[in-house]
Amino acid sequence: MTATISLLFASRVRDVSPSTPSSQRIDTQALDELTGGAFSAHTAGERAACVRAWLQTAPAVEQMQQVYRELSVKDKGAAKLLREKLDEFKRLREQEGMAADWAQKAQALLDAAKLNVADAMAWQRDAAKAGAPLSREPLATLKTRLADRVKAIEDVQHRAQVQREAAVLLAQRIEVLSTKSWLDAQTAFESLAGDVSRWQAEAAALPGDPHWSSIDLRFAPQLEASRAQLSLVWEAFSAALAQARAAAADPAAPLPQVPVWADELRRARGLPVEAAPSPSKPRVDPETRAHATTAVREVLGRLEAEVAQGHGKASTGAANALRLALKEHGRHIDSQLDRQAHAALAAAGELEGWQRWRADQLREELVAKAEALLKRPEGQALGGRKMQESLRELRELWKQTDQGGVPNHALWKRFDEACNQAYKVVEAWLEKVRAESAEHRAKRLALIEELKAWTAAHATASGADLKAINRDLHQFAERWREAGHLSEKAFAEMQPQWKAAMQAAAAPLEVAQKLSLQSRQAMIEEATALGGAPVLRIDAVKALQQRWQAEAHAVPLDRRQEQKLWDAFRKPIDEAFARKSASREQASAAMSEHDKAVLQASQALDAANASGDAQAIRAAMSALEAVLKGAGQAPAVPAPAAPEQLAAASDEAAPVATPAQPRKPVVAVRGDDRPGMKRSEPAAPAGRARPGERRDAPRRDERRPEREGRDFGREREGPRLGDAAFRAQRDALDHAQAVLKKLAVQAHGEALTQLLAAWEQRDAGRLPTAAEIGGRVTPAVRSLWTQALAAAPSATADDTLLRLEIAAEVPTPAEQLDARRALQLQLLTRRNDPAPAQTWGQDVARVLAAAYDAGQARRLQQALKALLKR
């Protein structure tokens, strides 16, 4: 409807010339039809309703602009809806363009080999500031990818810092050991060597991380310096310890360079311990002393001259210069010159009076900061903790200022008043913190009591689910962590209570875990024994794995510990299976001539499967079976015989000779006098057979052993196949069976289609043959069908169709359900009449003799589809 109105609107606009006086009226009329009467509505509410209804049809932007231009003159309120919709389209276009630009920038950052963390964070900040839609795709995915990569880079940097700190700690351990006895150092040498080797391995693995190139430039040199320093310290420590061991074994060997170890070895040898030389005061070079004295005297003379003349500003600069000179040369000058310089600095300070002036200036700044605490911009007010820290810092600075000058009571009054006003925020925050702390304390106490009650409830329960217990304990621990903040003192009081309650609750689980750990260690040893055996027992391995799974399901352990135990358990079994697979591969590597022939026959069968020719597939299957039996050449495949001939041949086939069975021992059995149960009496005749089966036919369970024996005999007749040849022939035969089944289904469907077409056209020549229909239809039944099609159409066959649906056990249309029930009741009263399942062939002939009907054809097709498959 909207498209029709749009075309009408466009045609009217084209038909009207701009010079026509009524063009404006016609344009308005076209727009009114387009918008559903928005221009002809009498009230503003009706016009707004028409505009809203028209906007829900998603009109084009050009049409909305035209309607807005015309409607904005008449009704500003209704035109506002159009203006908002146009603005929304404009914003969407701008956001799409903006999203494309920022997505391109983000993709460039991700594609770069080295990602700067600052650039990634700046991208998100700048994109949000620019108004880019970060919550929509593709920016949402790019933002997540950038965040993940930044997190990975920061993780690598953190690992580098950890390695650096670990190197420092290792060096400190080595230094501490060098201050103790060399015997203690020798005892800790192996563990320390392992730690150093582990650190070196982890430090060497860091540069191989894919994000190593993106970390900050300072981390790589720091890690390299830590590696070099630790290597140097460790080599020196190892050499000194080796020298100490040699000196302890041989009195003539030199002593190590470590003073503590050398003194210990001297005492062991009975030698006196050498006294450490007293440090002598270092001598100062006369030239250095003269240079320092000259520099200080020059600056000192200038300061004394400025103080004598009363120049305040100049004396300040001279005093600063003297302080720098004393800082640089103070250790090289004598004490008299040092006292003279400090006296000059004191005189300069008294001259300028800087303490009082500077103190008042600092107090003014502190008063301004205190008053500004409550005058911050909206949305930037300080919280309670930040306000408390700020007030504490301001008061400390005020105390320091009072220590250096005369107090100023006026400024103090202003400062104290401003601090008291700001402290009201702190008081409100403290009150809130106290309430929350009391609530959190009560919550934690209730949690402890709940845990104790849970422990008491589960202490008496026998055969409890350990996994549920472990899950409940984890939930209790999680609730304790999320129970809220407490002060350090309150937390220190409650933490022992929680640990005691938690240990009491976890005691049964810990006992079960300990027993389970012992059981798993025993199973690991058993798995090691099975894996090391010369012959791998698959049944024992399966039983052992089932025991392990049962133990793992029954008793939960820590995830890492359980994974380590599982790896230790499966390692010997995997190694045994790997050895077995390797031996099989070695055995199958040398392929025999028989395997090659089987492979060629399997490939030929695959080619026949691909062609879709049933006769070629059967011929290829016969050739493959002949090769499998070891005949070498496949026998000639005879032409397919008719179904009647095949059925006769199957009925006349001679029974397979059964091998002589060994005599079974006599076993006492309970007597049974029921008919057919005695061994001397023949079995009772079988019950009613399934529709379509002969009553004297062998039972399914009696035929199965012969078939299975034939299949197994086929595998035993030929030589043993290799793995590749066995898999190839098995897959080819399975595929061939599937293709033959598919072709049979297709042929069955085509036969039904031909049968329905022959019925529709009353053409007996188009009736499919008995071979195409299947073995369920005898030639006599097909001749009945042919006669029915050749004759003139008779009356309808509704009851006959119902008999067919009863025989096929398929559903009946809803309008025929009453008739079907009535027919079933009639059949119950006719006990001597044949059942529908026995006369369905004649019933189909009656249906074909009737006139063709599409609905009856569908019902006939469904019934025959089920009957012909039986």
Buried (B, 14 or more C-beta within 10 A) or exposed (E): EBEEBBEEBEEBBEEBEEEEEEBEEBBBBBBBBBBBBBBBBEEEEBBBBBBEEBBEEEBEEEBBEBBBEBBBEEBEEBBBBBBEBBEEEEEEEEBEEBBEEBBEBBEEBEEEEEBBBEBBEEBBEEBEEEEBBBEEEBBEEBBEBBEEBBEBBBEBBEBBEEBBEBBEEBBEBBEEBBEBEBEEBBEBBEEBEEBBEEBBEEBEEBEEBEBBBBBBEEBBEBBEEBBEBBEEBBEBBBEBBEBBBBBBEEEEBEBBEBBBBBBBBBEEEEEEEEEEEEEEEEEEEEEEBEEBBEBBBEBBEBBBEBBEEEBEEBBBEBBBBBBEBBEEBBEBBEEEBBEBBEEBBEBBBEBBEBBEEBBBEBBBEBBEBBBEBBEEEEEEEBEBEBBBEBBEEBBEBBEEBBEEBEEBEEBBEBBBEBBEEBBEBBEEBBEEBEEEBEEBBEBBBEBBEEBBEBBEEBEEEEEBEBEEBBEBBEEBBEBBEEBEEBEEEBBEEBEEBBEEBBEBBBEBBEEBBEEBBEBBEEBBEBBBEBBEEEEBEEEBBEEBBEBBEEBBEEBBBEEEEBEEBBEBBBBBBEEBBEEEEEEEEEEBEEBBEBBEBBBBBBBBBBEBBEEEBBEBBBBBBBBBBBBBBEBEEBEEBEEEEEBEEEEEEEEEEEEEEEEEEEEEEEEEEEEEEEEEEEEEEEEEEEEEEEBEEEEEEEEEEEEEEEEEEEEEEEEEEBEEBBEBBBEBBEEBBEBBEEBBEEBEEEBBEEBBEBBBBBBEEBEBEBBBEBBBBBEBBBEEBBEBBBEBBEEEBEEEBBBBBBBBBBBBEBEBEEEBEEBBEEBEEEBEEEEEEEBBBEBBBBBBBBBBBBEBBEEBBEBBBBBBBBBBEB
